[in-house]
């Protein structure tokens, strides 16, 4: 892995150069936290690991409305499977098979990760 200098002058590996296993070790706990905070309707907890650009792009009123009114967003199962990792540019996308505790079927989850200010942050998260 080629080290890249962080904002604090520390050496870190570019996220796209990590193995799938290393990426999943980072991504799975972040996805699990998103599921828990979504189920609890806790937007502050949900957004705590967002990149600055994602946090600025999300309208908090719309997000709050989604938490209050989406049966899926409030009833995500903690039973999920990672389907794969895609590397593009300076970001990785982890795909998940997501289930609901109230609705039958499966959904596709997407988590986009990258570096910002020396830390791994969420640049995108969605369920289709």
VMD Tcl script that builds the backbone (N, CA, C; Angstrom):
set m [mol new atoms 384]
animate dup $m
set s [atomselect $m all]
$s set {name element resname resid chain x y z} {
  {N N UNK 1 A 0.821 -1.189 0.000}
  {CA C UNK 1 A 0.000 0.000 0.000}
  {C C UNK 1 A 0.859 1.244 0.000}
  {N N UNK 2 A 0.437 2.193 -0.758}
  {CA C UNK 2 A 1.170 3.448 -0.842}
  {C C UNK 2 A 0.635 4.409 0.212}
  {N N UNK 3 A 1.455 4.851 1.166}
  {CA C UNK 3 A 0.964 5.779 2.172}
  {C C UNK 3 A 0.688 7.155 1.586}
  {N N UNK 4 A -0.297 7.801 2.145}
  {CA C UNK 4 A -0.662 9.159 1.752}
  {C C UNK 4 A -0.622 10.005 3.008}
  {N N UNK 5 A -0.119 11.207 2.917}
  {CA C UNK 5 A -0.013 12.076 4.078}
  {C C UNK 5 A -1.377 12.652 4.426}
  {N N UNK 6 A -1.766 12.606 5.674}
  {CA C UNK 6 A -3.039 13.152 6.124}
  {C C UNK 6 A -2.887 14.623 6.493}
  {N N UNK 7 A -3.996 15.250 6.839}
  {CA C UNK 7 A -3.987 16.667 7.213}
  {C C UNK 7 A -3.115 16.908 8.448}
  {N N UNK 8 A -2.970 15.895 9.294}
  {CA C UNK 8 A -2.161 16.048 10.505}
  {C C UNK 8 A -0.723 15.598 10.283}
  {N N UNK 9 A -0.365 15.281 9.023}
  {CA C UNK 9 A 0.996 14.862 8.724}
  {C C UNK 9 A 1.241 13.395 9.021}
  {N N UNK 10 A 0.187 12.629 9.395}
  {CA C UNK 10 A 0.345 11.212 9.656}
  {C C UNK 10 A 0.283 10.458 8.340}
  {N N UNK 11 A 0.841 9.272 8.330}
  {CA C UNK 11 A 0.790 8.438 7.143}
  {C C UNK 11 A -0.444 7.545 7.223}
  {N N UNK 12 A -1.173 7.453 6.116}
  {CA C UNK 12 A -2.342 6.571 6.068}
  {C C UNK 12 A -2.404 5.961 4.678}
  {N N UNK 13 A -3.038 4.824 4.546}
  {CA C UNK 13 A -3.181 4.185 3.247}
  {C C UNK 13 A -4.421 4.744 2.560}
  {N N UNK 14 A -4.323 4.944 1.250}
  {CA C UNK 14 A -5.479 5.359 0.476}
  {C C UNK 14 A -6.538 4.269 0.600}
  {N N UNK 15 A -7.779 4.638 0.841}
  {CA C UNK 15 A -8.828 3.657 1.103}
  {C C UNK 15 A -9.019 2.692 -0.062}
  {N N UNK 16 A -8.817 3.151 -1.290}
  {CA C UNK 16 A -9.021 2.244 -2.424}
  {C C UNK 16 A -7.942 1.180 -2.508}
  {N N UNK 17 A -6.853 1.371 -1.803}
  {CA C UNK 17 A -5.771 0.396 -1.819}
  {C C UNK 17 A -5.904 -0.641 -0.706}
  {N N UNK 18 A -6.899 -0.478 0.153}
  {CA C UNK 18 A -7.135 -1.473 1.200}
  {C C UNK 18 A -7.778 -2.713 0.588}
  {N N UNK 19 A -7.599 -3.855 1.233}
  {CA C UNK 19 A -8.244 -5.086 0.774}
  {C C UNK 19 A -9.735 -5.011 1.075}
  {N N UNK 20 A -10.510 -5.872 0.424}
  {CA C UNK 20 A -11.950 -5.930 0.717}
  {C C UNK 20 A -12.181 -6.189 2.205}
  {N N UNK 21 A -11.405 -7.093 2.780}
  {CA C UNK 21 A -11.556 -7.410 4.204}
  {C C UNK 21 A -11.300 -6.207 5.098}
  {N N UNK 22 A -10.273 -5.425 4.766}
  {CA C UNK 22 A -9.975 -4.218 5.544}
  {C C UNK 22 A -11.094 -3.181 5.396}
  {N N UNK 23 A -11.600 -3.044 4.180}
  {CA C UNK 23 A -12.693 -2.094 3.949}
  {C C UNK 23 A -13.944 -2.520 4.701}
  {N N UNK 24 A -14.281 -3.797 4.644}
  {CA C UNK 24 A -15.487 -4.288 5.339}
  {C C UNK 24 A -15.347 -4.148 6.856}
  {N N UNK 25 A -14.125 -4.287 7.373}
  {CA C UNK 25 A -13.905 -4.113 8.815}
  {C C UNK 25 A -14.206 -2.676 9.239}
  {N N UNK 26 A -14.043 -1.735 8.325}
  {CA C UNK 26 A -14.377 -0.329 8.588}
  {C C UNK 26 A -15.847 -0.061 8.295}
  {N N UNK 27 A -16.324 -0.565 7.152}
  {CA C UNK 27 A -17.668 -0.243 6.668}
  {C C UNK 27 A -18.782 -0.893 7.483}
  {N N UNK 28 A -18.627 -2.148 7.856}
  {CA C UNK 28 A -19.732 -2.840 8.536}
  {C C UNK 28 A -20.159 -2.162 9.840}
  {N N UNK 29 A -19.233 -1.757 10.711}
  {CA C UNK 29 A -19.676 -1.042 11.920}
  {C C UNK 29 A -20.346 0.299 11.594}
  {N N UNK 30 A -19.878 0.992 10.547}
  {CA C UNK 30 A -20.519 2.254 10.154}
  {C C UNK 30 A -21.941 1.993 9.655}
  {N N UNK 31 A -22.114 0.946 8.840}
  {CA C UNK 31 A -23.454 0.603 8.338}
  {C C UNK 31 A -24.366 0.209 9.501}
  {N N UNK 32 A -23.830 -0.593 10.422}
  {CA C UNK 32 A -24.616 -1.019 11.597}
  {C C UNK 32 A -25.069 0.203 12.406}
  {N N UNK 33 A -24.181 1.186 12.580}
  {CA C UNK 33 A -24.545 2.414 13.304}
  {C C UNK 33 A -25.623 3.195 12.558}
  {N N UNK 34 A -25.537 3.243 11.215}
  {CA C UNK 34 A -26.574 3.920 10.428}
  {C C UNK 34 A -27.926 3.238 10.609}
  {N N UNK 35 A -27.934 1.914 10.601}
  {CA C UNK 35 A -29.176 1.155 10.787}
  {C C UNK 35 A -29.776 1.450 12.159}
  {N N UNK 36 A -28.964 1.385 13.201}
  {CA C UNK 36 A -29.459 1.632 14.568}
  {C C UNK 36 A -30.007 3.046 14.726}
  {N N UNK 37 A -29.285 4.042 14.228}
  {CA C UNK 37 A -29.750 5.421 14.400}
  {C C UNK 37 A -30.951 5.710 13.516}
  {N N UNK 38 A -31.036 5.094 12.359}
  {CA C UNK 38 A -32.212 5.252 11.501}
  {C C UNK 38 A -33.440 4.661 12.190}
  {N N UNK 39 A -33.290 3.472 12.743}
  {CA C UNK 39 A -34.410 2.835 13.450}
  {C C UNK 39 A -34.880 3.678 14.626}
  {N N UNK 40 A -33.951 4.320 15.294}
  {CA C UNK 40 A -34.284 5.144 16.459}
  {C C UNK 40 A -34.704 6.559 16.098}
  {N N UNK 41 A -34.632 6.912 14.820}
  {CA C UNK 41 A -35.003 8.261 14.401}
  {C C UNK 41 A -34.060 9.328 14.935}
  {N N UNK 42 A -32.804 8.950 15.136}
  {CA C UNK 42 A -31.822 9.872 15.718}
  {C C UNK 42 A -30.944 10.448 14.617}
  {N N UNK 43 A -31.384 11.564 14.024}
  {CA C UNK 43 A -30.663 12.127 12.890}
  {C C UNK 43 A -29.247 12.555 13.257}
  {N N UNK 44 A -29.052 13.116 14.419}
  {CA C UNK 44 A -27.718 13.538 14.835}
  {C C UNK 44 A -26.749 12.368 14.867}
  {N N UNK 45 A -27.182 11.244 15.407}
  {CA C UNK 45 A -26.347 10.042 15.436}
  {C C UNK 45 A -26.147 9.494 14.026}
  {N N UNK 46 A -27.211 9.548 13.222}
  {CA C UNK 46 A -27.167 9.051 11.850}
  {C C UNK 46 A -26.098 9.787 11.048}
  {N N UNK 47 A -25.985 11.075 11.228}
  {CA C UNK 47 A -25.102 11.909 10.410}
  {C C UNK 47 A -23.716 12.126 11.014}
  {N N UNK 48 A -23.417 11.548 12.165}
  {CA C UNK 48 A -22.173 11.881 12.868}
  {C C UNK 48 A -20.903 11.528 12.097}
  {N N UNK 49 A -20.942 10.559 11.194}
  {CA C UNK 49 A -19.750 10.178 10.439}
  {C C UNK 49 A -19.801 10.644 8.988}
  {N N UNK 50 A -20.726 11.562 8.680}
  {CA C UNK 50 A -20.841 12.083 7.324}
  {C C UNK 50 A -19.672 13.013 7.008}
  {N N UNK 51 A -19.270 13.017 5.748}
  {CA C UNK 51 A -18.300 13.999 5.285}
  {C C UNK 51 A -18.954 15.377 5.337}
  {N N UNK 52 A -18.137 16.414 5.347}
  {CA C UNK 52 A -18.686 17.773 5.354}
  {C C UNK 52 A -19.578 18.017 4.149}
  {N N UNK 53 A -19.161 17.533 2.970}
  {CA C UNK 53 A -19.950 17.768 1.761}
  {C C UNK 53 A -21.305 17.063 1.831}
  {N N UNK 54 A -21.353 15.863 2.381}
  {CA C UNK 54 A -22.635 15.154 2.505}
  {C C UNK 54 A -23.519 15.834 3.535}
  {N N UNK 55 A -22.943 16.222 4.662}
  {CA C UNK 55 A -23.726 16.889 5.705}
  {C C UNK 55 A -24.345 18.185 5.188}
  {N N UNK 56 A -23.595 18.926 4.381}
  {CA C UNK 56 A -24.117 20.175 3.832}
  {C C UNK 56 A -25.180 19.934 2.764}
  {N N UNK 57 A -25.082 18.826 2.054}
  {CA C UNK 57 A -26.014 18.536 0.958}
  {C C UNK 57 A -27.369 18.028 1.438}
  {N N UNK 58 A -27.416 17.470 2.634}
  {CA C UNK 58 A -28.666 16.890 3.126}
  {C C UNK 58 A -29.492 17.946 3.846}
  {N N UNK 59 A -30.702 18.075 3.419}
  {CA C UNK 59 A -31.657 18.979 4.049}
  {C C UNK 59 A -32.170 18.297 5.319}
  {N N UNK 60 A -31.861 18.853 6.487}
  {CA C UNK 60 A -32.237 18.230 7.751}
  {C C UNK 60 A -33.744 18.112 7.925}
  {N N UNK 61 A -34.510 19.039 7.353}
  {CA C UNK 61 A -35.979 18.963 7.452}
  {C C UNK 61 A -36.484 17.754 6.677}
  {N N UNK 62 A -35.961 17.561 5.457}
  {CA C UNK 62 A -36.372 16.421 4.640}
  {C C UNK 62 A -35.948 15.117 5.313}
  {N N UNK 63 A -34.727 15.084 5.834}
  {CA C UNK 63 A -34.241 13.880 6.514}
  {C C UNK 63 A -35.101 13.570 7.728}
  {N N UNK 64 A -35.455 14.578 8.503}
  {CA C UNK 64 A -36.323 14.373 9.664}
  {C C UNK 64 A -37.680 13.850 9.267}
  {N N UNK 65 A -38.215 14.357 8.163}
  {CA C UNK 65 A -39.512 13.892 7.654}
  {C C UNK 65 A -39.417 12.417 7.263}
  {N N UNK 66 A -38.285 12.047 6.628}
  {CA C UNK 66 A -38.096 10.656 6.230}
  {C C UNK 66 A -38.062 9.746 7.456}
  {N N UNK 67 A -37.326 10.159 8.488}
  {CA C UNK 67 A -37.271 9.350 9.704}
  {C C UNK 67 A -38.662 9.192 10.314}
  {N N UNK 68 A -39.440 10.239 10.307}
  {CA C UNK 68 A -40.765 10.203 10.933}
  {C C UNK 68 A -41.772 9.403 10.122}
  {N N UNK 69 A -41.623 9.380 8.798}
  {CA C UNK 69 A -42.683 8.828 7.959}
  {C C UNK 69 A -42.324 7.595 7.143}
  {N N UNK 70 A -41.108 7.148 7.165}
  {CA C UNK 70 A -40.721 5.990 6.368}
  {C C UNK 70 A -40.727 4.728 7.228}
  {N N UNK 71 A -41.633 3.821 6.895}
  {CA C UNK 71 A -41.692 2.559 7.630}
  {C C UNK 71 A -40.393 1.776 7.461}
  {N N UNK 72 A -39.825 1.826 6.260}
  {CA C UNK 72 A -38.572 1.107 6.022}
  {C C UNK 72 A -37.428 1.709 6.834}
  {N N UNK 73 A -37.284 3.037 6.799}
  {CA C UNK 73 A -36.171 3.697 7.484}
  {C C UNK 73 A -36.217 3.499 8.993}
  {N N UNK 74 A -37.373 3.210 9.551}
  {CA C UNK 74 A -37.501 3.030 11.001}
  {C C UNK 74 A -37.539 1.564 11.422}
  {N N UNK 75 A -37.465 0.666 10.445}
  {CA C UNK 75 A -37.574 -0.769 10.753}
  {C C UNK 75 A -36.563 -1.601 9.975}
  {N N UNK 76 A -35.317 -1.150 9.970}
  {CA C UNK 76 A -34.264 -1.886 9.281}
  {C C UNK 76 A -33.753 -3.003 10.181}
  {N N UNK 77 A -33.571 -4.166 9.600}
  {CA C UNK 77 A -33.044 -5.298 10.354}
  {C C UNK 77 A -31.537 -5.143 10.537}
  {N N UNK 78 A -31.051 -5.590 11.660}
  {CA C UNK 78 A -29.595 -5.598 11.865}
  {C C UNK 78 A -28.969 -6.807 11.181}
  {N N UNK 79 A -29.804 -7.563 10.471}
  {CA C UNK 79 A -29.361 -8.710 9.680}
  {C C UNK 79 A -29.122 -8.232 8.251}
  {N N UNK 80 A -27.866 -7.979 7.904}
  {CA C UNK 80 A -27.513 -7.525 6.559}
  {C C UNK 80 A -26.301 -8.296 6.069}
  {N N UNK 81 A -26.132 -8.325 4.764}
  {CA C UNK 81 A -24.990 -9.004 4.161}
  {C C UNK 81 A -24.251 -8.043 3.248}
  {N N UNK 82 A -22.937 -8.069 3.291}
  {CA C UNK 82 A -22.177 -7.277 2.326}
  {C C UNK 82 A -22.127 -8.073 1.026}
  {N N UNK 83 A -22.339 -7.361 -0.079}
  {CA C UNK 83 A -22.368 -7.998 -1.396}
  {C C UNK 83 A -21.101 -7.752 -2.195}
  {N N UNK 84 A -20.373 -6.700 -1.842}
  {CA C UNK 84 A -19.150 -6.428 -2.570}
  {C C UNK 84 A -18.640 -5.022 -2.351}
  {N N UNK 85 A -17.447 -4.783 -2.868}
  {CA C UNK 85 A -16.776 -3.494 -2.742}
  {C C UNK 85 A -16.402 -3.026 -4.141}
  {N N UNK 86 A -16.695 -1.766 -4.427}
  {CA C UNK 86 A -16.343 -1.150 -5.705}
  {C C UNK 86 A -15.412 0.023 -5.410}
  {N N UNK 87 A -14.327 0.109 -6.135}
  {CA C UNK 87 A -13.364 1.200 -5.962}
  {C C UNK 87 A -13.466 2.151 -7.149}
  {N N UNK 88 A -13.526 3.441 -6.854}
  {CA C UNK 88 A -13.596 4.438 -7.933}
  {C C UNK 88 A -13.020 5.747 -7.420}
  {N N UNK 89 A -12.037 6.262 -8.136}
  {CA C UNK 89 A -11.426 7.524 -7.730}
  {C C UNK 89 A -10.831 7.401 -6.344}
  {N N UNK 90 A -11.236 8.289 -5.447}
  {CA C UNK 90 A -10.727 8.288 -4.075}
  {C C UNK 90 A -11.717 7.676 -3.087}
  {N N UNK 91 A -12.763 7.014 -3.599}
  {CA C UNK 91 A -13.820 6.468 -2.744}
  {C C UNK 91 A -14.034 4.982 -3.011}
  {N N UNK 92 A -14.579 4.328 -2.028}
  {CA C UNK 92 A -15.038 2.950 -2.195}
  {C C UNK 92 A -16.532 2.920 -1.909}
  {N N UNK 93 A -17.233 2.048 -2.621}
  {CA C UNK 93 A -18.650 1.839 -2.384}
  {C C UNK 93 A -18.824 0.411 -1.909}
  {N N UNK 94 A -19.496 0.250 -0.787}
  {CA C UNK 94 A -19.807 -1.079 -0.268}
  {C C UNK 94 A -21.299 -1.288 -0.471}
  {N N UNK 95 A -21.640 -2.418 -1.088}
  {CA C UNK 95 A -23.042 -2.752 -1.336}
  {C C UNK 95 A -23.505 -3.777 -0.311}
  {N N UNK 96 A -24.739 -3.587 0.164}
  {CA C UNK 96 A -25.320 -4.461 1.187}
  {C C UNK 96 A -26.680 -4.978 0.753}
  {N N UNK 97 A -27.000 -6.211 1.169}
  {CA C UNK 97 A -28.359 -6.729 1.100}
  {C C UNK 97 A -28.972 -6.393 2.461}
  {N N UNK 98 A -29.994 -5.542 2.448}
  {CA C UNK 98 A -30.614 -5.056 3.680}
  {C C UNK 98 A -32.035 -5.590 3.780}
  {N N UNK 99 A -32.423 -5.969 4.980}
  {CA C UNK 99 A -33.775 -6.467 5.228}
  {C C UNK 99 A -34.496 -5.535 6.199}
  {N N UNK 100 A -35.802 -5.704 6.268}
  {CA C UNK 100 A -36.637 -4.936 7.183}
  {C C UNK 100 A -37.227 -5.880 8.224}
  {N N UNK 101 A -37.523 -5.339 9.392}
  {CA C UNK 101 A -38.183 -6.144 10.421}
  {C C UNK 101 A -39.699 -6.159 10.224}
  {N N UNK 102 A -40.226 -5.306 9.350}
  {CA C UNK 102 A -41.676 -5.217 9.150}
  {C C UNK 102 A -42.144 -5.476 7.730}
  {N N UNK 103 A -41.271 -5.267 6.756}
  {CA C UNK 103 A -41.652 -5.434 5.351}
  {C C UNK 103 A -40.926 -6.643 4.770}
  {N N UNK 104 A -41.642 -7.493 4.036}
  {CA C UNK 104 A -40.964 -8.634 3.419}
  {C C UNK 104 A -40.088 -8.184 2.258}
  {N N UNK 105 A -39.044 -8.932 2.000}
  {CA C UNK 105 A -38.175 -8.647 0.870}
  {C C UNK 105 A -36.806 -8.160 1.290}
  {N N UNK 106 A -36.045 -7.777 0.280}
  {CA C UNK 106 A -34.680 -7.313 0.486}
  {C C UNK 106 A -34.472 -6.015 -0.288}
  {N N UNK 107 A -33.568 -5.185 0.219}
  {CA C UNK 107 A -33.228 -3.905 -0.409}
  {C C UNK 107 A -31.729 -3.860 -0.632}
  {N N UNK 108 A -31.324 -2.997 -1.566}
  {CA C UNK 108 A -29.910 -2.790 -1.827}
  {C C UNK 108 A -29.445 -1.571 -1.054}
  {N N UNK 109 A -28.453 -1.766 -0.198}
  {CA C UNK 109 A -27.862 -0.669 0.548}
  {C C UNK 109 A -26.551 -0.266 -0.099}
  {N N UNK 110 A -26.245 1.019 -0.034}
  {CA C UNK 110 A -25.020 1.556 -0.631}
  {C C UNK 110 A -24.352 2.483 0.373}
  {N N UNK 111 A -23.080 2.247 0.639}
  {CA C UNK 111 A -22.297 3.070 1.554}
  {C C UNK 111 A -21.024 3.496 0.833}
  {N N UNK 112 A -20.823 4.807 0.683}
  {CA C UNK 112 A -19.647 5.344 0.001}
  {C C UNK 112 A -18.718 5.938 1.061}
  {N N UNK 113 A -17.467 5.473 1.063}
  {CA C UNK 113 A -16.481 5.909 2.053}
  {C C UNK 113 A -15.268 6.537 1.376}
  {N N UNK 114 A -14.671 7.491 2.081}
  {CA C UNK 114 A -13.445 8.125 1.623}
  {C C UNK 114 A -12.778 8.846 2.777}
  {N N UNK 115 A -11.630 9.429 2.508}
  {CA C UNK 115 A -10.899 10.165 3.538}
  {C C UNK 115 A -11.257 11.643 3.508}
  {N N UNK 116 A -11.367 12.236 4.703}
  {CA C UNK 116 A -11.550 13.675 4.844}
  {C C UNK 116 A -10.877 14.104 6.137}
  {N N UNK 117 A -9.971 15.034 6.036}
  {CA C UNK 117 A -9.248 15.553 7.199}
  {C C UNK 117 A -8.626 14.441 8.042}
  {N N UNK 118 A -8.038 13.459 7.384}
  {CA C UNK 118 A -7.325 12.400 8.083}
  {C C UNK 118 A -8.191 11.301 8.670}
  {N N UNK 119 A -9.491 11.316 8.387}
  {CA C UNK 119 A -10.393 10.293 8.927}
  {C C UNK 119 A -11.250 9.709 7.805}
  {N N UNK 120 A -11.699 8.481 7.984}
  {CA C UNK 120 A -12.619 7.886 7.020}
  {C C UNK 120 A -14.020 8.387 7.343}
  {N N UNK 121 A -14.672 8.924 6.319}
  {CA C UNK 121 A -16.009 9.520 6.466}
  {C C UNK 121 A -16.965 8.905 5.450}
  {N N UNK 122 A -18.249 9.079 5.699}
  {CA C UNK 122 A -19.300 8.618 4.806}
  {C C UNK 122 A -19.609 9.725 3.798}
  {N N UNK 123 A -19.466 9.390 2.519}
  {CA C UNK 123 A -19.739 10.341 1.436}
  {C C UNK 123 A -21.077 10.055 0.765}
  {N N UNK 124 A -21.711 8.957 1.110}
  {CA C UNK 124 A -23.013 8.626 0.571}
  {C C UNK 124 A -23.570 7.409 1.278}
  {N N UNK 125 A -24.879 7.382 1.488}
  {CA C UNK 125 A -25.545 6.228 2.095}
  {C C UNK 125 A -26.981 6.217 1.617}
  {N N UNK 126 A -27.413 5.077 1.113}
  {CA C UNK 126 A -28.796 5.001 0.636}
  {C C UNK 126 A -29.263 3.553 0.622}
  {N N UNK 127 A -30.581 3.418 0.553}
  {CA C UNK 127 A -31.212 2.102 0.408}
  {C C UNK 127 A -32.194 2.209 -0.745}
  {N N UNK 128 A -32.098 1.246 -1.660}
  {CA C UNK 128 A -32.989 1.216 -2.824}
  {C C UNK 128 A -33.911 0.022 -2.715}
}
mol reanalyze $m
mol bondsrecalc $m
mol representation Tube
mol addrep $m
